[in-house]
Amino acid sequence: AVVSTQSGHYGRDRMSVLRNILRPLCRRALLTPAQSLRFKTEEANDFFKDHPVKDVIIRREEDVAEIKPTDYPDPEKLRTFGQYVAAILPKYVQDVKMTHTNELEILIHPSGVVPVMGMLRDHTNAQFKALMELTAVDVPSRQYRFELVYCLLSHAYNARCIVKTYTDELTPVDSVTALFKSADWAEREVWDMYGVYFAGHPDLRRILTDYGFEGHPQRKDFPLTGFTEVRYDNSLGRVVYEPVEVAQEFRRFELDMPWELFPNYREAPAHLLEAQETAEEVKPEK
């Protein structure tokens, strides 16, 4: 904590209050001379006698919390629980495995998003009541190109669980906003970036792009330059949208240099010209 004092009557009153608060703490050895940046005497109570009215910085470095390996869930218990989930929900669970970080990963059918997520939230031995993240992965070569990833956290057992499902451009997925309030904006972001439709969402609107935006930027088939560009028009006094125009000379890339060459406006380096001439000289005749 950093306590700033000022000169004058208000500053003296402030220092008296600080003395009354800190002296009992010093007597109980909660603060020692070695733990303060400005303690210079062996007695903690002597700190305020000759100390000028300046910023008082107090730092405590003892009793550092240590994280024990036993505080984390046992991977075998998580694996056993995953097998239990697959046994009681065979209609939806397609595979259960452990990740390289010892987190439970459950692969489910798209129709089982709400039943499986509800069970993981409400089951006594799970209690994954926090949806930490919801995102998607686009793999155009797959039949179902979008993979939805739900990251759950159990505060009761200090465990994490990843639920994955799949869909395509036209098949909607049930919304989990009724189970997790944090899914509201997360599903809107996935809809905005990937175009995955969530059935039952109370307010499925774009959240990152502007009004009237066309397309979904995180799809692999979306052009890097986009379709429109934005600029401020002084004559109109507002922001205008225009089609993207890449007004650039044809570029030629050489492996010997990192920068592109503009043939009409820039000459090639001398070493490249010499190498080209040498190659032409030693070129075998047909």
C-alpha positions, -999 to +999 in steps of 0.1 A: +000+000+000+012+035-007+001+063+016+007+099+005+006+127+031+005+165+027+018+194+047-003+215+069-030+207+095-047+181+073-014+163+068-007+162+106-042+148+113-035+122+086-002+112+102-018+108+136-044+085+122-017+065+105+002+062+138-028+049+156-034+023+129+001+011+123+015+010+158-006-019+170+004-038+139+040-031+145+037-043+181+023-076+169+053-081+146+032-080+115+055-053+102+092-056+110+121-033+101+133-057+074+099-058+058+096-020+053+115+000+028+120+029+051+125+013+086+160+022+098+159+013+135+153-020+153+122-007+170+092-004+148+076+023+170+107+046+164+098+048+127+076+078+130+099+099+153+125+113+129+109+103+096+100+132+073+065+137+060+069+118+027+053+089+010+054+058+032+058+026+013+052-006+032+060-040+017+054-074+032+072-104+017+066-132+042+041-160+041+042-163+003+014-186-009+027-218-024+008-238-049+010-275-041+006-302-067-022-317-046-043-286-052-049-296-088-073-324-097-060-359-104-059-366-141-070-402-135-101-389-117-109-366-146-105-394-170-128-416-149-153-388-148-151-384-186-158-421-190-188-417-166-202-388-187-198-409-219-216-438-202-246-418-190-250-398-222-241-422-250-265-405-273-245-373-274-209-380-263-188-393-292-153-393-276-136-385-243-099-378-239-073-359-219-053-331-233-015-326-229-023-301-201-043-328-182-077-312-190-108-332-198-120-329-234-154-341-244-164-344-281-202-343-285-229-343-312-243-308-320-277-318-307-263-325-273-249-291-265-276-281-240-280-316-223-243-321-219-235-286-208-264-287-183-252-319-168-217-306-164-230-275-147-254-291-123-239-325-116-226-328-080-193-342-090-187-317-117-201-282-110-186-266-140-206-234-134-184-210-153-181-207-190-147-191-194-146-190-232-165-199-264-148-198-297-147-215-331-122-230-355-127-229-393-114-258-413-129-255-449-117-289-460-140-307-435-176-316-442-186-297-410-161-268-413-167-251-380-156-266-346-171-250-316-150-250-284-165-244-249-141-239-221-156-247-186-142-241-151-153-258-119-145-236-089-155-263-065-130-288-078-105-265-094-108-284-127-112-274-163-132-291-190-133-285-228-164-294-248-162-295-286-188-299-312-192-292-349-214-276-375-215-260-410-226-228-425-263-237-425-269-259-395-277-239-363-265-249-329-285-245-297-276-215-276-264-220-240-273-185-228-300-201-205-273-220-187-244-195-188-250-158-189-214-153-202-224-171-234-244-141-246-216-120-260-194-150-268-221-165-291-226-131-307-189-129-314-188-163-330-218-154-351-201-122-361-167-136-369-176-171-383-213-170-392-224-198-369-260-194-360-272-201-324-308-210-321-326-196-292-302-167-286-321-137-272-302-111-291-280-125-319-265-094-335-231-085-347-208-073-319-174-064-334-181-053-370-201-023-381-237-021-391-243-034-426-210-054-426-211-082-452-194-115-446-176-130-416-139-120-412-126-151-394-136-175-422-107-188-442-124-178-475-128-142-464-103-119-483-075-103-462-082-069-477-120-072-471-147-059-494-150-023-483-128+004-468-137+033-445-127+069-446-139+103-435-152+126-462-147+163-454-172+174-481-200+152-467-189+155-431-193+119-423-177+085-426-182+068-460-178+032-472-162+025-505-151-007-523-115-017-516-091-007-544-056-020-541-038+006-563-004-009-564+021-017-592+026-053-601+051-068-576+078-093-582+094-112-553+130-123-553+143-149-529+176-131-523+160-100-508+131-095-485+117-064-502+095-064-533+107-049-565+087-025-587+101-031-622+088+002-636+101+024-609+130+006-593+161-012-607+172-045-595+203-047-573+236-050-590+244-084-576+211-098-590+219-083-625+254-098-624+240-132-614+215-131-642+242-122-668+264-150-655+236-174-658+229-164-694+266-167-703+269-203-690+236-213-704+241-244-726+233-241-763+204-261-777 
